Amino acid sequence: MKQSVSHWALQPQIIVLVTVLGVVGGLLLTNWIVARWQRVTARVEVAAPQIEAAQTKASASPPPKALPDGEVERTAARVREVSALVMGLTLLVVQEAVAGNPVASSEALTERFISRHLLPPTIRASSARAVLESETAVLYVRYRVEPLALEVVSLGRMPEDGAPIIGRIVTGSDEHSALFIARQIKGAMLPDPFLPAAQVIALNWSIEPWRERAFAQEEVEQIQHALRTAQPKP
């Protein structure tokens, strides 16, 4: 009888894992497709000169148009990075809790994320703990165990990389998952971890809907339930 009860108790957690895995897989696939689309391959072909019977004026072909690479495009790319990291890190927290290996800190979470080769294609490890990097940003991971809350803070390397960005998922309060973007690039005040949204906005940040697929609030609560009911290893 005990074994039967234990089996059915895990089903909500399995449903959560399957849901979140599908979401993160879709994000990573999107990032991969975007990265492939933005790759430019040049092919140079050398051939012997041909003598034409009639003289014609040589017309130079127009130079190829460069892909957009401004503040707007870089900010959009950084939003995708933040979205993928927030959802991927949250998935790992749930997986580890269900497996009986709960994550105790942002440093431990980042290290496990790296060691399991879960980094999105544009993200790499940093020498600092709880910090990741991309070509255009330095990303800081903030994590709270109970109630579950997670933030990824993206700071551009140069003004051309856009304003600071924060992606957040929170449970157990009136706050909701949100995307924050600073209204200014230079001199933006960085909020304390998990500061209420109203106070973040008061620091001259805007709150925006997720531009990528994000967790619905019901999914967030399911994740929190899964974490609370997961049993650590003896």
C-alpha positions as CSV (number, residue, x, y, z in Angstrom):
1,M,0.0,0.0,0.0
2,K,2.8,2.5,0.8
3,Q,4.5,1.8,-2.5
4,S,1.2,2.6,-4.4
5,V,0.8,5.9,-2.5
6,S,4.4,6.9,-3.2
7,H,4.0,6.2,-6.9
8,W,0.9,8.4,-7.3
9,A,2.4,11.2,-5.2
10,L,5.2,11.7,-7.8
11,Q,2.8,12.2,-10.7
12,P,2.3,16.0,-10.3
13,Q,6.0,16.4,-10.2
14,I,6.4,14.4,-13.4
15,I,3.8,16.5,-15.1
16,V,5.6,19.7,-14.1
17,L,8.9,18.3,-15.4
18,V,7.5,17.3,-18.7
19,T,5.8,20.7,-19.1
20,V,8.9,22.7,-18.2
21,L,11.2,20.5,-20.3
22,G,9.0,21.1,-23.3
23,V,9.1,24.9,-22.7
24,V,12.9,25.0,-22.3
25,G,13.5,22.7,-25.2
26,G,11.5,25.1,-27.4
27,L,13.4,28.1,-26.2
28,L,16.8,26.4,-26.8
29,L,15.6,25.3,-30.3
30,T,14.5,28.9,-31.0
31,N,17.9,30.2,-29.9
32,W,19.7,27.6,-32.1
33,I,17.6,28.6,-35.2
34,V,18.2,32.3,-34.6
35,A,22.0,31.6,-34.2
36,R,22.0,29.6,-37.5
37,W,20.0,32.3,-39.3
38,Q,22.4,35.0,-38.2
39,R,25.5,33.1,-39.4
40,V,26.9,34.5,-42.6
41,T,29.0,32.2,-44.8
42,A,31.1,33.6,-47.5
43,R,32.3,31.6,-50.5
44,V,35.0,32.9,-52.8
45,E,35.4,31.3,-56.2
46,V,38.5,32.0,-58.4
47,A,38.2,31.4,-62.1
48,A,40.3,32.2,-65.1
49,P,39.5,35.6,-66.7
50,Q,37.3,35.4,-69.8
51,I,37.8,37.7,-72.9
52,E,34.6,39.1,-74.2
53,A,34.2,39.9,-77.9
54,A,32.5,43.2,-77.1
55,Q,33.8,45.6,-74.5
56,T,31.4,46.3,-71.7
57,K,31.6,48.5,-68.8
58,A,32.4,46.7,-65.6
59,S,29.7,47.3,-63.0
60,A,30.6,46.7,-59.4
61,S,28.0,44.7,-57.5
62,P,26.6,46.5,-54.5
63,P,28.1,45.5,-51.2
64,P,26.0,42.9,-49.2
65,K,23.7,44.4,-46.6
66,A,24.9,43.8,-43.1
67,L,22.6,42.2,-40.6
68,P,21.1,44.7,-38.1
69,D,23.4,45.1,-35.1
70,G,22.2,48.0,-33.0
71,E,21.0,48.6,-29.4
72,V,17.5,47.3,-30.2
73,E,18.8,44.0,-31.8
74,R,21.3,43.4,-29.0
75,T,18.7,44.0,-26.3
76,A,16.3,41.6,-28.0
77,A,19.1,38.9,-28.1
78,R,19.9,39.5,-24.4
79,V,16.2,39.1,-23.5
80,R,16.2,35.7,-25.2
81,E,19.3,34.8,-23.2
82,V,17.7,35.8,-20.0
83,S,14.5,33.9,-20.8
84,A,16.3,30.7,-21.6
85,L,18.4,30.9,-18.5
86,V,15.5,31.6,-16.1
87,M,13.5,28.7,-17.4
88,G,16.5,26.3,-17.7
89,L,17.7,27.1,-14.2
90,T,14.2,26.7,-12.8
91,L,13.8,23.3,-14.5
92,L,17.1,22.2,-13.0
93,V,15.9,23.2,-9.5
94,V,12.8,21.0,-9.9
95,Q,14.8,18.1,-11.3
96,E,17.3,18.2,-8.4
97,A,14.6,18.5,-5.8
98,V,12.7,15.5,-7.2
99,A,16.0,13.5,-7.4
100,G,16.6,14.3,-3.7
101,N,19.5,16.7,-4.3
102,P,18.0,20.1,-3.5
103,V,20.0,23.2,-4.6
104,A,21.0,25.4,-1.6
105,S,22.5,28.5,-3.3
106,S,22.9,30.4,-6.5
107,E,26.5,29.3,-6.7
108,A,25.6,25.7,-6.4
109,L,22.8,26.1,-9.0
110,T,25.1,27.8,-11.5
111,E,27.8,25.2,-11.1
112,R,25.3,22.3,-11.6
113,F,23.9,24.0,-14.6
114,I,27.3,24.3,-16.2
115,S,28.5,20.8,-15.2
116,R,25.4,19.2,-16.8
117,H,26.2,21.1,-20.1
118,L,22.8,23.0,-20.0
119,L,24.2,26.4,-21.1
120,P,22.4,27.9,-24.1
121,P,24.6,28.2,-27.3
122,T,25.4,31.9,-26.7
123,I,26.2,31.6,-23.0
124,R,29.5,30.5,-21.4
125,A,30.9,30.0,-17.9
126,S,32.6,32.8,-16.0
127,S,35.5,32.7,-13.6
128,A,33.3,34.2,-10.9
129,R,30.7,32.1,-9.0
130,A,27.0,32.5,-9.9
131,V,28.0,34.5,-13.0
132,L,27.7,33.6,-16.7
133,E,28.8,35.5,-19.8
134,S,27.8,36.2,-23.4
135,E,29.4,38.3,-26.1
136,T,27.3,41.3,-25.1
137,A,26.5,40.8,-21.4
138,V,27.5,39.6,-18.0
139,L,24.7,37.6,-16.3
140,Y,24.3,37.2,-12.6
141,V,22.2,34.4,-11.1
142,R,20.1,35.2,-8.0
143,Y,18.3,32.3,-6.2
144,R,16.1,31.9,-3.2
145,V,15.2,28.4,-1.9
146,E,11.9,29.0,0.0
147,P,9.7,30.2,-1.3
148,L,11.3,29.6,-4.7
149,A,12.5,32.7,-6.5
150,L,15.0,33.1,-9.2
151,E,16.4,36.1,-11.1
152,V,18.9,36.5,-13.9
153,V,20.4,40.0,-14.2
154,S,21.9,40.9,-17.5
155,L,24.3,43.9,-17.7
156,G,25.5,45.0,-21.1
157,R,29.2,45.2,-21.7
158,M,29.0,48.4,-23.7
159,P,26.3,51.1,-24.1
160,E,25.5,49.7,-27.6
161,D,24.5,46.4,-25.9
162,G,21.4,48.0,-24.3
163,A,20.1,48.7,-20.9
164,P,20.2,46.3,-17.9
165,I,17.6,43.5,-17.9
166,I,16.2,41.3,-15.1
167,G,14.2,38.1,-15.7
168,R,12.4,36.9,-12.6
169,I,10.3,33.9,-11.5
170,V,8.8,34.0,-8.0
171,T,6.4,31.8,-6.0
172,G,4.6,32.0,-2.7
173,S,3.6,35.7,-2.8
174,D,1.5,38.3,-4.6
175,E,4.4,38.9,-7.0
176,H,4.4,37.4,-10.4
177,S,7.1,36.4,-12.9
178,A,8.2,39.4,-14.8
179,L,10.7,41.0,-17.2
180,F,12.3,44.3,-16.1
181,I,14.3,46.6,-18.3
182,A,16.0,49.7,-17.0
183,R,14.9,53.0,-18.6
184,Q,18.4,54.3,-18.9
185,I,21.7,52.6,-19.9
186,K,24.2,54.7,-17.9
187,G,23.7,55.1,-14.1
188,A,20.8,52.6,-13.8
189,M,20.2,51.6,-10.2
190,L,20.3,47.8,-9.7
191,P,17.5,46.6,-7.5
192,D,18.1,44.3,-4.5
193,P,17.3,40.6,-5.1
194,F,13.5,40.0,-5.4
195,L,12.6,43.5,-4.6
196,P,8.8,44.0,-5.0
197,A,7.9,45.1,-8.6
198,A,6.5,48.4,-7.5
199,Q,9.8,49.3,-5.9
200,V,11.7,48.2,-8.9
201,I,9.6,50.4,-11.1
202,A,10.3,53.3,-8.7
203,L,14.0,52.9,-9.4
204,N,13.3,53.9,-13.1
205,W,12.7,50.4,-14.5
206,S,9.9,49.3,-16.7
207,I,8.0,46.0,-16.3
208,E,7.2,44.3,-19.5
209,P,5.5,41.0,-20.7
210,W,7.9,38.2,-21.5
211,R,8.8,38.4,-25.2
212,E,9.5,34.6,-25.2
213,R,7.4,31.8,-23.8
214,A,7.3,32.0,-20.0
215,F,5.8,30.1,-17.2
216,A,2.1,30.7,-16.5
217,Q,1.3,31.4,-12.9
218,E,-0.4,28.0,-12.5
219,E,2.8,26.4,-13.7
220,V,4.8,28.4,-11.2
221,E,2.5,27.2,-8.3
222,Q,2.9,23.6,-9.6
223,I,6.6,23.9,-9.5
224,Q,6.4,25.3,-5.9
225,H,4.2,22.3,-4.9
226,A,6.6,19.9,-6.5
227,L,9.5,21.4,-4.5
228,R,7.6,21.2,-1.2
229,T,6.6,17.6,-1.6
230,A,9.9,16.3,-2.9
231,Q,11.7,14.2,-0.4
232,P,15.5,14.7,0.0
233,K,17.8,11.7,-0.1
234,P,18.3,10.1,3.3
